[in-house]
Amino acid sequence: MKIKFAWCTPHLDSARKNEFEREIAEKISQHLDEHEKSAEVIVYLHEEYEEADRYRIRGNAVCVEEGQEIELIKEIRINEGFLIEFTHHSWFSTRTL
């Protein structure tokens, strides 16, 4: 399984991003079936909220299929830099770009 990360969170350092990438990849791989593991997964992490030393990052993991169809796998939330949660526990239907 190939996972690519697209970070739009300029305030996180590379070490913290690497740590999150490892943890997110591990959690996402637990939710994929064999067919989905053969596709490329892209994780977009975009909204960053900062309050003092706390922050939240939200993102989406999408599965890229042939023919430019993507499937939203999970929404991801990183809360205060420690807890990574999936905000939905169900799969979403495939849509075409």
Secondary structure in CASP SS format (residue, H / E / C, confidence):
PFRMAT SS
TARGET T0000
AUTHOR 0000-0000-0000
METHOD secondary structure of the structure
MODEL  1
M C 1.00
K E 1.00
I E 1.00
K E 1.00
F E 1.00
A E 1.00
W E 1.00
C C 1.00
T C 1.00
P C 1.00
H C 1.00
L C 1.00
D C 1.00
S H 1.00
A H 1.00
R H 1.00
K H 1.00
N H 1.00
E H 1.00
F H 1.00
E H 1.00
R H 1.00
E H 1.00
I H 1.00
A H 1.00
E H 1.00
K H 1.00
I H 1.00
S H 1.00
Q C 1.00
H C 1.00
L C 1.00
D C 1.00
E H 1.00
H H 1.00
E H 1.00
K H 1.00
S C 1.00
A C 1.00
E E 1.00
V E 1.00
I E 1.00
V E 1.00
Y E 1.00
L E 1.00
H E 1.00
E E 1.00
E E 1.00
Y E 1.00
E E 1.00
E E 1.00
A C 1.00
D C 1.00
R E 1.00
Y E 1.00
R E 1.00
I E 1.00
R E 1.00
G E 1.00
N E 1.00
A E 1.00
V E 1.00
C E 1.00
V E 1.00
E C 1.00
E H 1.00
G H 1.00
Q H 1.00
E E 1.00
I E 1.00
E E 1.00
L E 1.00
I E 1.00
K E 1.00
E E 1.00
I E 1.00
R E 1.00
I E 1.00
N E 1.00
E C 1.00
G C 1.00
F C 1.00
L E 1.00
I E 1.00
E E 1.00
F E 1.00
T C 1.00
H C 1.00
H C 1.00
S C 1.00
W C 1.00
F C 1.00
S C 1.00
T C 1.00
R E 1.00
T E 1.00
L C 1.00
END
